[in-house]
Amino acid sequence: MDPEPRLDWRHRSEYIRSRSARRPGDIDIEPAWADEAFADADALVDSPDPASKSGKTDRLVGYSVTARMVVVVIYLRDELVGVNAWKANETQTRRYWEDQR
């Protein structure tokens, strides 16, 4: 059995772990949580990410079992490099759970 897919967070792990320092009230995200969301077979993917200027990133909305929350993950599609991650907002969370029905 193949291991769960993981993103390369070498350059951005501290960035997502310190989200609350830049955005008070936000939750700091552990790279392992983002990887769980990325590995979620039921994740929703927008390819390319609607906010992408380069068109090289995808936006994934998936569930992290460890964090017990829906997480948004932005990653470089071709290199599988993690760029950003945050707790999904109410709309994203509702869309994720509605799609599970």
N, C-alpha and C positions, 0 to 999 in steps of 0.2 A: 504494500500500500504506500502511495506517495505521501510524503509529509505535507502538512497544510502549506499553501502558498504564503510566502512572506515578501514583504517589501524591504528594500534597502533603506534604512533610516539613518545611516551613518552621518549624514550631513544635516539632518533635520530633527533628530530625536530630541535634542534639548529645546528646539523651537516649539514643538508640540507639548513638551512637558512643562513649558513655562508660559502657556497661553494666558493664564490669569494675570500675569505681570503686565501684559500688553492690553488685555481686555478684562478689567475688573468685573468679577461676577461669572466669568467663564470658568470652565473646568479644565484643568491640566489633563492631557491625554497621554497615557503610556503607549509606546510603540506596540507593545503586545496586544493592547486593546484594538488598535488600528488594524493589526494583522488578523485578529479574530474577525473583525468586520469584513476585511478583505477576503477572508476564506469562507465567509458565509455563502452557502450555496443559493440562498434566497435573496442575496443582495440585489439592489437596483443599481444599474450602471447607466450613466449618461456619457456617451462617447461621441464627440469630445465633450469635456466639461463645458457647460454653457457660458461660464465666466472666463474660459481660457482665451488668452490673446494669441497664443502660438498654435493652438489646436492640437498640442502634443499631450495634454493631460486629460485624464478621465476623472469623473466624479462618481464615487460609489457610496451608497447608503446601505450599511449592513449592521448586524447586531453583534455586540461584544458580550459574550456570556459572563466573562469575568467582571466587566464594568457594569453589567446589567443595564445597558442602554444602547440605543441606536447611535451609531457614529458615522459621520461623513468623512470620507477619505479622498484626498486628491493625490493622484500619482501620475508619474510619467509613464505612459502606456508602453512604449517600446523597451524601456530599460527597467521597468518595475521598481522605480525609485519613489519612495514616499516624499511628498512635498508638503502636505498639511493635513491636519485632522482636527475635528471638533465634535462636540456633542450635537446631535441633530436637533434642529428646532422643532416646534410642535407640528408644523406642516410636513416636514420631511419624515418625522416619526409616524404621523398618521398615514402618510402615503406608503411607508414601508409596511406597517401592520395591515392596512387595507389590501395590499397586494398579496399578503400571505393567505387570504381567504380562498 
